[in-house]
Amino acid sequence: MSAEPMSTNAPGEHGAAATVPAPAAGTQPPGRAAAARGSGRAKGPRGSGNGALNAFSHAFLILWVVMAAGPLVWVALTAFRPTADYLGDPMGLPTSLHWENFVRAWTEAKIGRYAFNSLVILVGSLTGTMLLGSMAAYVIARFTFPGNRFVFLLFAGGMMFPVILALIPLFTIMDNMSLLDTRPGLIIAYIAYSLPFTTFFLTSFFRTLPTGVQEAAMIDGASHTRTFFQVMLPMAKPGLVSIGIFNFLGQWNQYLLPLLLNNQDENSYVLPQGLAALTVSQGYAGDWGALFAGLTLAMVPVLVVYAVFQRQVQAGLTAGALK
């Protein structure tokens, strides 16, 4: 008798075994292969479209960086060039570093004095803005009282009111209160200018904070003041840092209010006023190296602050949306 191989297939009704050929290794069934080819054809145009869009986006971002950072780099490089070299080739690169331009800008052009005046004003105005704005935002966001919505809309409306429309009334009020050409007067004007946006921003941020922590502090016997300063304010740190950076940039670069309220004594000028005066004087004197050095010194604090607190600013802007 000859031996036959045993069939591994189950017999049918009449005992016949149904044999199904197994696909070869590395191949796919016809239906699956066709689906794969169809999906490849469907994804082809979409993939090429996404590639073109990404290329356009990268090109646009590179162009934007060049347009934004190009003038800053040019000013910084020109600050190291002598005046004669600049007049011969305004767009050239410095052949040597002339640090004496910064010395003349700091001493002879009084950039150091102007920067100190701006720093003193900024310490007072930024502290007052953050303190008053956070307190007002906390009350509006966490407490219910008659007129709550109206007060919030007043602060929101203050952001839409151009400061140029209030120059004449502001000058009259400051003159009647003997606050013209004084540091307290300029600090108060800065606070009033920055308070609407600060309150509006922090109100939205305080509303995202959990209420359970506040209620637990009140149950433990903490007063409203202690709850605000020791519980809620630390929780709002990302928002405080973000709005603090925006206020720093706006108040450090403020020019219109100092020009109106602080224009009598040149020694009391803030940095934007001093740079404007330096532009006029050094333009006639022909000391372009000192002029660009002064502009570079004015840019350094802004760039340093933003570079240091960049992550905190991004976290504060997105924290409200993530909670």
Secondary structure, DSSP 8 states (H G I E B T S, - for coil): --------S-B-TTS-B-------TT---HHHHHHHHHHHHHHHHHHHHHHHHHHHHHHHHHHHHHHHHHHHHHHHHHTTS-HHHHHH-TT---SS--THHHHHHHHTT-HHHHHHHHHHHHHHHHHHHHHHHHHHHHHHHH---TTHHHHHHHHHHHHTS-GGGGHHHHHHHHHHTT-TTSHHHHHHHHHHHHHHHHHHHHHHHHHTS-HHHHHHHHHTT--HHHHIIIIIHHHTHHHHHHHHHHHHHHHHT--HHHHHHS-S-GGG--HHHHHHHHHHHHHHHT-HHHHHHHHHHHHHHHHHHHHHSHHHHHHHHHHHHH-
